[in-house]
Amino acid sequence: MLQSEIFDIRLHDLIDVNQNPNILVDACEFSEGPIWNPVKEYLTFSDTRRGGRTYRWSEKEGFSTIRSYTNAANGEAYDSEGRILLCEHFTHRVARMNDDTTGYEVMASHYNGKELNSPNDVIVKKSNGAIYFTDPHFGRRQGGCGIAGLMPQPVQGVYRIDPVSKETVLLTDEVCEPNGLAFSPDEKTIYIADTEMKELVVFDVDDNGDFYNKRVFPKTKDYGCDNGLPDGLCIDEQGNIYLAAQGGIHIYTKDGDYLGIVAMPKTVGNLCFGGTDMKSLFVCCSNMLIALKVKIAGARIGIGC
Amino acid sequence: MLKILEKHHNFGELFRKGDDREALMQFPGTVSAAAYSRRNCCLAAAVSDGRVYSIDAKGRKSCIRESTDIISDIAFDWNGRLIYVNEAKASIERSYRDGEELHTVVKAFQDRGFQKLGGISIHSNGMIYFSDNCKEKPAVYFANPIGLTASCAGTDAVSPSAVCCSADNRFLYIAESEEGMITKFNILDDGTLKYKRIHCYLAPEDASEIRGMIVDEKDNLFVVTDAGVHLYDVGGMLLGVIETEQKCMAACIGGRNSETLYIFCGDQLYTMDVKGR
């Protein structure tokens, strides 16, 4: 049975905290970047260790490795054409490939003539296909899963890539350590996890896709036996936010009310909605992939929208 | 004729658009390897007539060596000596002067002879990096040109063929033809390789034998395949392709200001002006 800390009874409207977590896979080293393909009904996710691997899981086919030597790819996202965007720790760049792993191409590797720090997580704006990614320093840290070295960029920024011209634009450097990111269902708001500050940073998004009106949600509380820090996040169709952070999944309403924490057995790196009804929450939990049932379906993003 | 396919607008920073070219000259046989000398001439090793030719700045061709074995790659070391990959003898050789006898640099590692030598690249510290794509243990080695010894640089490459040091000599690019990709490694202080990552994939239709790689001073990578020369920027992004009618075999950058790209395809030589060096 799940453990949880409830700050607001509205948490019960979102998830049954008495359910047992369903461990689907426990053969990873550190799972990350889960993305659901609603057309083919499978989950693709990455392992940032062992040089990087891309895994696939489905109800019918089970678990398999579809790609090795992924340059320690971390965050992933589908675009509307079903291609996968991926953030690579070893090469410090954002790449794109087809869903069957063919057609690999680099989308962004440099900004202002210098290498990116270490793109970490990526999302695609479904209304125009623009690619948004965070560029913290994790892939250059000593002992991390990338290649240790100095940070080439003067800031840890959030960027946008034009999917056709591949032009890369810095949108903000106002997030201390940007990590996971997600759009609200109407794409007028973006949520960015700030790992160092242990909080969610929120911006409004204008018609050009630029950010304005920064505000911050309440800091994530330390919880459980395993620390973790604000990392990946996903949004349900009502706009509630599910954030991987200290000890498990921290849940906020779209207005920033902190509803509670659902504990997980190990460090949670990232999570996404999936399943036929989009009411499964797939959680990358260190060496495991865990599925939880939720009451509100996830917002539909990427392929099939 | 060459055909230029621009894949990214940055390609225009290196080449003029739509710059179809006619062949500059023809050779008696297919050219397998090329390198540019500090004496301002381009050397071309031709397979079928067993000769090495020199093409001077005025485009004049002369034979500087006859009756060579099959040569899969050539490069100049930092003393201006020509280093050969002798494919027939599976050895690395060098000559001190044009036409002089070749001397073996290395032909074995730990008493085991090399089997399928591929490309060669000279590091700024003088070490000669080369690949041996033998079935049992494919690996990349580096040879010390002074002690004439070979060391294993790394065995992470699955099917190494062409190799190329980056412009700043911190990295080594390795072509893995069977995988259709170029990998990139850090060169450590002891000469060994670490941190394998995939720099770029060739499109499946172009994933033929990768015959050579060169970099310019900005680390743009020129990859020679059957179809032509594929140009990737320092981040691994495909900028464009220079397609050749005949099978493309070798390329090198030279000229007085290193602003000429020499492309050898079949028995033809083409040249193109490169912006930058």
Chai-1 contact restraints between the chains, C-beta under 6 A:
chainA,res_idxA,chainB,res_idxB,connection_type,confidence,min_distance_angstrom,max_distance_angstrom,comment,restraint_id
A,Y69,B,I198,contact,1.0,0.0,6.0,A-B,restraint_1
A,N71,B,R197,contact,1.0,0.0,6.0,A-B,restraint_2
A,N71,B,I198,contact,1.0,0.0,6.0,A-B,restraint_3
A,F90,B,R197,contact,1.0,0.0,6.0,A-B,restraint_4
A,T91,B,R197,contact,1.0,0.0,6.0,A-B,restraint_5
A,R93,B,G235,contact,1.0,0.0,6.0,A-B,restraint_6
A,Y104,B,Y201,contact,1.0,0.0,6.0,A-B,restraint_7
A,V106,B,G235,contact,1.0,0.0,6.0,A-B,restraint_8
A,V106,B,G236,contact,1.0,0.0,6.0,A-B,restraint_9
A,V106,B,M237,contact,1.0,0.0,6.0,A-B,restraint_10
A,S109,B,G235,contact,1.0,0.0,6.0,A-B,restraint_11
A,H110,B,G235,contact,1.0,0.0,6.0,A-B,restraint_12
A,I147,B,Y195,contact,1.0,0.0,6.0,A-B,restraint_13
